[in-house]
């Protein structure tokens, strides 16, 4: 199930929040009475006996009195006709339109409101439809899975006031379960559920504004919905808010506190994030590999695939690990790769060149690669090519075809391997070099002086820090590309760093921070320094 709905579990709907109201019957009646009587009051003195007929005619001919009285009389009649079917009750929440609030623009001001009431019959029918739809979606209670029918039943239950039904419709739209229902429509369904007070919908909306997949990233809106969910005691919201704060200067400790609270409530993503923080060393916690392993194991026990990959990699770095520990690490990586984790799949591919490739390892890599490629991940093509290039019966033609597909998808390892093969490197050696390459190696191979003017020696990287995937996004479904452009100064430092393309602002910040610390040889033309501008592409995947 999609990450936005991964934490979903059926729970009873929250009790309806009754709209406070003001009884304005007396006010309305007084207003109507005054409007209708007003014209007669204006001309009441005409009824006095001492007024002559001529004065009456002059008064009735006064335009201001006639027009004003007529307008007020019509207003009174209109007020009566409009209010006669309203029940004489105005919800207090409409006052939000007349006063400033802290609700971000575009966020629903009604997120904690339950408009209207359900009759007992409507509620019972809604619950019945909801249960039937859930069985059809999940294939339980003897029902065969039928997403289209489930969606229709959720829709009927939603129309009867079921908040959970709106939420489930959003999850199904997001997962593209029903033909013709676009993923972007999920935002509207989640909004409907949030307006009815469904806590999981608050979290789903917050994720959309953090990850920027269905709509533009918006921290203010994300905070708004996270605060509502945290107020309701939701552990996933604590994790999300904690992750954002942990990556914000000055708020690291507050973020860690929220993450700890979520972790104590069994949230695997929070446990995984804390493990990464100990592994990397942050402002809130120092580097401690023992604590990192401890928290990652907690996350693994709670079903985190990412934690399996990270724990396996962490164990593999221990040069003194036993054979038993090595076997455990390999199993963790294989399980994570089978579940679609790209980091684990790449780690397995590197292990192949560390010894004789086993058929089971190649099978696991190819299975991952097929899923990855079908899912639109460019690394799938490279790993498919690798699986054909190594083993007892290599097929280099197939390997090259897959590399070409990876090149079309802008996968840097595919492009790197092709460049090496085109320069005469043995095919297997090219794969071995590409799978073990650092970002620095690719940056140098990517340009290769091709974009340099004649007689110009291109810059070469001497020292570089790889861009880190932001810890605040580590457990979120964020991926994308960043392309930076800069001039190499005479002292070898990058100057005028600009982001040419980016799919997420926090990814941009991570790349800029890394590039600022790079050291390069300056470009030279005819033996003299040349201020040449270069572009560097960075492709991010979750956790990579």
N, C-alpha and C positions, 0 to 999 in steps of 0.2 A: 504494500500500500504506500502511496506517496507520503513523503516526510511530513507534509503539512497535516496529514491525518493519521500519522503513525502512532500518535499517542491516544488515538480515539478508543474509547471504551463506552459501552452503553451505561448510562446513568439516568436516574429519574429526572424529569424536567424540573428546573427550579420553580419554587412557588411563584405565582404571578405577583408582580409588584403593582399594587393598585394605584391608579393615578389619583392623586389628591385633587379635589375639585372645590370650587366655590359655588354655592347656590346663589344664583343671581335672579331668581324669580321675582323677588320684591323690587330689585333695581330695575329689571326689565319692565315690569308692570307700571312702575312709577314713570319710567321714561316714556312709555307708550301713552300713558294717560296725559302726561305733560304736553307731548307733541300734538295730541289730538285736541286738547282743550286750549292750547296756546292761541290759535287763530281767533277763537271766540273771546278769549281774554283781551286780545288786542283791540277788539271792536265792542267790548262789553259796555263801554260808556255810551255807545250809540243808543242803547236801550233806555237811557234816562229820558223822562218825559220832557225835560226842558230843552232837549236837542231838536233843532229845527230840521225839516226835511232836506233843506239845502245843505246843511252841515253833514248830514248822513251821506248824501250823494258825493260830496267832496272827499269825505273820509274813505268811502269805498273805492273811490277812483284813485286813491294814493297808491302808486305802483309798488313802493317799497313794502307797505303793509301786506298787500295782496300776494306779492311774490314770496316774501319771507314766510308768511303764514302757510302758503300752499306747499312750499318746500318742506317745512317742518312737519306739516300734516302728513305728507307722503313718507317722510322718514319714519314717522311713528307707525304707519301702516306696514311699511316694509320690515321694520324691526319685529313687529308682531308675526308677520307671515314667515320670516326666516327662523325665528326662535321657537315657533310653535312646535316644530319637530325636533328640536335639539335637546329636549329634556331639561333645559335650563341649566346645563352644567358645562363649565369651561375647564378643561384640564389645566392644572398649574404648569405642566411642562411647556405649554405654548409660550409661557413667559420667557423661555430661553431665547426666543426670537427677538425679544425686546431688551435684553440685557447682555452684556459681554460675558463670555464664559472662557474656560481654559481648553475647550474642545478644539483640536486642530482643524483647520479648514479642510473639508472633505471627509472628516471622520464623522460618524453618526452621533448627533447629540442625544439620540434616543437609545443609546446602547444598553442602558440599564432599565429600560421601560418596557412594560408589557401592555400594549394598547388593547383595549377591549377586553371582553371576558368570553370564555368558552362555556357553553352550556354543558351539563353533565353528559348529554347525548353526544355532543360534538367531541368532547374529550375522550369518551369511550370509543367512538368510531375512529378517532385519530390514533389512539393507542393500538387499535386492532390493525389498522392499515400500516402503521409503523412496524409492528411485529411481523406482518406478512412480507413487507418490503425488505426488512432486514434478513429474513430467511431466504428470500430470492437472491439477494445480493451476495450473501455468504454461503449459500448452499446448505443451510441447516434445516432441521425439522422435516427431513425427507424431501425438501424442495430442490429441484435442479436449479443451477445458477442461471438467472435470466436478468441481466442488467437493465435492459430496456423496460421490462415490466416492473422491476423494482423501482426504477426512477419514476415511473408514472404513479405508482402507489405512494412513494415519498412525496410527490407533488400534491396528491390529494390530501395526504395527512398534513402537509405544510399549510394548505389552504384552510384547514380546520384549526390552525393555530399551533402546530407542533414545531417547536424550535429545533429539536433534534432532526426532524425531517429536512428542514432547510439546510442544516449542517451536512447531512449525509448527501444531499444533492450536490453541495459544493465539493465534497470529497470525490464523488463519482465524476463530476465534470473535470476536476483536476487530473484524475487518473485516466481520462478519456475513455470511460467505460461505455458511453452511449454515443452512437453515431449522430452527428449533427449538434452535439452539445460541446461547445468550445471550452478549453481550459480557463480562458479569461472570464467566462461567466461565473466561475467559482466564487469570485470576489463578491458578486452581487448576492449569491446564495448565503455566503458566510455573513454578509452584512445583515441579511434578514434574520438569521439565527442570533446574531449578536444583539440586534434590536430587541429580541425577545429574551435576552439575558442568558444565552447559552454560553457557558464559560469556554468550552473548547473552540467556539467560533472566535472569541476574543484572541485566543492564541493563534489560530489559523490566519486571521487578519494581520496580526503582528508579524508573523513569519513572511507574509506576502510583502509587507513594507520593508522588512529587513533584507530579504533575499532579492527582491526586485525582479522576480520572474514573471509575475502576472501584471504588475504595475510598477511604476517608478519607486525607487527606494525613498522612504520618508521616515526619518528617525522620530519626528514628533508624533506622527500617527501611530508608529510602532509602540512608543512609550505609553501613549494614551490607552491602547488596548491591553498592553502588558500590565499596567497598573490596575486595570479592572480585574484581570485574571488573578493577579497576585493577591488582591484584596479578597478574592474568593478562595485563596489557599492553593492555587494551581502550581504544582511543582515544575511543570514544563515552562511556565511563564517566568518562574524564578530563575530557571536555567538560562533562558533567553536574555532576560534583563541583566543577569549576572555576567553573561558572556560579553554583552555590549559594554558594561561598566568596567569589566576587567581589562578591556582594550582601550579605555579612555584615561588619559593622563589625569591624575588626581583622584580618580574614583576606583582605583585598583582594589583597595581593601573592601570597599562596599560591594564590588562585584564578586570578590572571593566569598564574602559572607553569604550572599544570595546563592552562589553556586554550592556552597557547603550545605545550606538549608535544603536545596533541591536534591543534592546527593544523598542526604540523610533520609529523604523521602523515596529513595530508590530510583531516581532519575538517572538512567544510564548515560545520557549525553552529558550531564553535569559531572559525573564521575570520570568520564573520558576526558573532558576538558580540563579538569583538575590534574589528571595524570599527565596531560601534555604540558601543563604549566610547570609541574615539577620537573618534567623531562628537559624543557627548554630553559627554565629559570626565568622568573619574571619579577616585577617590582613587588608583587604581593607575596610570592614564595620564592625562595632560593632554589637552585638546581639540586635535586636529590633523586637519584635514579631508583633508590629503594622505595621511596614514597611514590614515585611515578609508576613503578611496577605494581605496587599495592593498589592504587586507585584504578589502574587499567584492568587489573584482575576483577575488581568490583564490577566494572563496566561490562567485562566479558560475561560474568555470571548473570548479568541482567540483559544479555542478548545483544550487546553492541558489536556490530561487524567491524566498525572502524577500530574499536579497541583491540579486537583480535589481530588486526594488521599491525597496529602500533606495538602491541605487546610482543608479537613474533619478531618484529624488526629490532626492538629493544633487546630481546634475548640474543638475537644473532650477533649483536655488537659486542657481547660479552665473550672475549677470547678464551676465558677459562671455563666456559660452560661445559657441562658433562654431555655425554652422548644422549642421555635421556632428555636433558634440556634441549639439545639440538633437535631431537625428534619432535618434542612438544612444539618448538618454534615453527618447524616445517609444517606440522599439522594445523597450527593456528593460521599460518599464511595460506595454506591450501583451502581451509574452510572460508576464510575471508575472500579469497579469489573466486571460489565457487558462488559466493553470495554477491559477486559483482564489484569487489573492491579493487580498483586499478593499482593502488600502491602495492597490495599484496601480490598481484599478478606480475608486476614488474620485478618484485623481489624474487619471486620464483624463477623468472626468466634469467636473472643474474646468477642464481644458484645453479642453473643448468650448465653454465660455462665453468663452474667451479669443480665439476666432475663429469662423469659420463651421464648424459641425459637419460633419465628413466622414461619409459613409455607412459607411466602414470602422470609424471610431471608435465610432459608434453601434452597429454590429453587434457589435463586441468587448465593449462595455458590456452589451448585452442578453444576449449569450451568457454572460458572467460572471454577470449577475443571475439568469438562469434556473437556473444551477447552484447559485448561492448560496441562492436561495429553496428549491429542492428539497432542499438540504442542511440546511435549518432555520436559515439565517442571516437575521436580520431586515433587514439592509441590502439584500438582494436585491430586496425589494418597492420600496424607495425608488428604486433605480437602474432598475428596470423602469419605474416611473412616469416617471422623468426621460427615458428613451429614447422614451417615447410623447409627452412634452410638447414636445420639441424636434425639429428636422429640417424637411424640406420639407413633410411631410404630418402635422402633429401631431394626436393624438387625445386631447383633454383628458378625455373621459369615462373612457377606459381609464386615463389617468394618475391620476385621482382614485380610481378603484377600487383601484389598486395602493397608493396612499397610505393608504387605509383599512385595507388588509391589513397594511401596515407599522405602522400605529397599533396594531392588535390585537397585533402582535408586540413592542410597546413600543420600536420604533425611534424614537429621538429626532428624527432628521432628518425622518422622515415626519410626525411629530406637529407639528414646527415649521412645515413647509411648509403643512400643512392649516390651522394657526392663521393663518398669513399670508394664505392664500387666503380663509378665512372672514372676515377683517377687511377684505377688498376689494383685496388686493394682486394685481396681474396674475400669472397662473399661471406664466409663464416666469420672471418676476422672483422669484416665491416660491421656485422651484427654484434659481435662481441664488443667492439669499440663503442658502437652507438648505445647499446643497453647500459654500458658502464660509464657513459659520458656525463660530464658535469655541464652545467649551464654555460660555464666559461668556454668550454670546448666548442659548443654549438654557436655561441656568439661569434667566435672567430671564423668558424666554417661557414656561417650564414652569409657573411658579407664577402669574405675572401678577396676583397679589393675590387669586386666587380663594379661597385657604385662609385669608385674613386676616379677622379679625372686623370688624364694621361700624366705619366711621370710622377705620380703620387704614391708614396708608400703608406698603406692604410694603418690606422692605430691598432695596437695589439694590447690585450688585457694582461696586466702584470699581477694585480691583486683585485679580487672581487668578492663581495658578499652576495650569496644567493638571496633573492627576494624570499621572505618568509610568508607563508600563507597566514593571514591574520588569525590570531588565536580566538578572536571574538566571532569568527566565521567558521571555525574548525569543525563544529558539529552541525553546520547548516549546509543546505544544498546550494552552495554558491560556486560557480565556476566561470571561466571566461578568459578573455585576452586583454593584454595591455601592451601597447606599443609606445615606447618612449624615444624621444629624439633629443640629441644634445651635441654640443661642440666639445672636442677634447682640447683643453687649454695647453699652453706650452709646457706647463709643469705636470701635465698628465692627468689633471683632474677634470671631471665632467662639468661643463658650465652650461647655463641656460637650459636646464632639463625641463622638457615639456612632454606632457602626455598627449600623444597623437590620437590614440584610440583606447577606450577602456569600457569594460562591461560592468564595473562596480567601483565606487569611489574608494572603498577601503583597500581594494587591490591596487589601485593607482598609488595610494599613499605608501603601501608596502614596497612597491617597485622603486619609487622615487627615493625613499629612505635608503634602500640598498645601493642604488646607483650613485648616490652622493658620496659613498665611501670607496668607490672604485678607483683604481690607479691604472692608467694606460700609458703606452708610449704615444707621443703626439704624431699626427700625420706629418709627413715630410714631402716637400716638392723641390726637386733639384737641390737637395741638401739643406733646404731651409724649412722652418716650421710653416705648416699650412693649417689654418683654422677650418678644418673639414667637419661638416655636420654628419652624424651617423644616426641610423635608426636601429633599435633593438626590440625584437618581439618577445613577449613573455606569455606563455600559455599556462593558465592556472586550472587545476582540477581540485576537487575537494580534498584537502589534506596534502596536496603535492606542491 
